[in-house]
Amino acid sequence: MPGSSLVQTSGRCDGARVCVPGRLALRLTLALLLLQPRGSASSAHCPGVCECSEPAKTVKCVNRDLSGIPSGIPASVKNLFITGNDISTLSADAFGQRLEQLVTLNLSGNKIETVEALAFASMPSLRQLDLSNNRISTLHPEAFGGGGAHSLRELNLSRALLNGSVVEQVSELLQNGTLANLVHLELSDNDLFYLPAHSFSRLTNLRRLDLRNNSIVAFRDTFQDLNLRMLDLRANALKTVGNGTLAELNSQPQLRVDFRENPFVCDCGVKEFLLWLQSTDKVVEKDSLFCASPERMENKPILQARYSELECSYQGDMESVLQTSYVFLGIVLALIGVIFMFVLYLNRKGIKKWLNNVRDACRDHMEGYHYRYEINSDPRLTSLSSNSDV
């Protein structure tokens, strides 16, 4: 047996062995076994619901219906996979201890809804974090700590957000400086329809950004101060790309950008984009960019469009705007008329009394005028009126 080869328990000894009594030899053998290094982490330091591998320092807790992070994870773990469970919240003490050597953490498919402050602060060596396929509705901006830059290099948030409104929290996290070392960021399949301005401005080391399969319509000060190598914008809702965004892309010398599967509108608004496409080599498979509208340009490659075809029907648009305005004005006037008639109905008695008073006043006034007219027109009544005045 290893560790007991130098102990001879029988009465016969040779020069290479030490002769000891049988009981003492047994005790020495047990002591040596206890002092031996363990060949597998699963023998003592592995959670019962997980699988551990000592050579790779890897722990896997996959599809175990866990409601929380299991306790007893070895402090020496480097690769931790906790996937396919039912963990709704990641709190600051979710992992129970500092995992100083942890490099890779996969938490995909756990139905995570809340990531609290300092949830990952106990992992100073973490390089890769996968939070994909979750339902995150609350992402605290200090999830990685409130101090300096974290060591994280790759962050996967694909299909991780409950809806597009969570992007404000993601933007706040990205802008607070804790992820300044991030190199690869995935935000695909999150139903994002916009990105807050300067969301990535603090990620100066970012080289790959994946925004595919969202519903982004336009960008505003989104790619400033970056030096990307790859930008994936496939399958969004881009109808054109503005001059400001084109300038931001031009400022990144090693950039490759993918615009495929976007519904580009080939009218006068796409001319600048077409001119840029013709002059740049930054676009991946730019021959595969097609017009989605207007109907006469549908499915036509943008690069094959002629400037004379890129027209805007301002007259038709103006007529539709005027028609809409007239309809709206008519509705407003009709509503005012109904309100006016309703007010008149409610005050009908007072209005009738007021009209009677006005009528009586007008009649008295007219009778006075008539009397004066008769006096002025008859000389006899005029002299009589003069004598009466005297």
ZIRA-V842086 format. One record per helix or strand of 3 or more residues. SS is the DSSP state (helix for helix, strand for strand). FROM is the first residue (numbers start at 1). TO is the last residue. Records with the same first field share a line. If there is no record, write none. Layout:
SS->FROM-TO / FROM-TO
//
This chain:
helix->22-35 / 41-43 / 164-175 / 243-250 / 268-279 / 286-288 / 295-297 / 302-304 / 307-309 / 314-346 / 348-377 / 379-389
strand->51-53 / 58-62 / 79-83 / 104-106 / 128-130 / 154-156 / 184-186 / 208-210 / 230-232 / 256-258 / 290-293
//
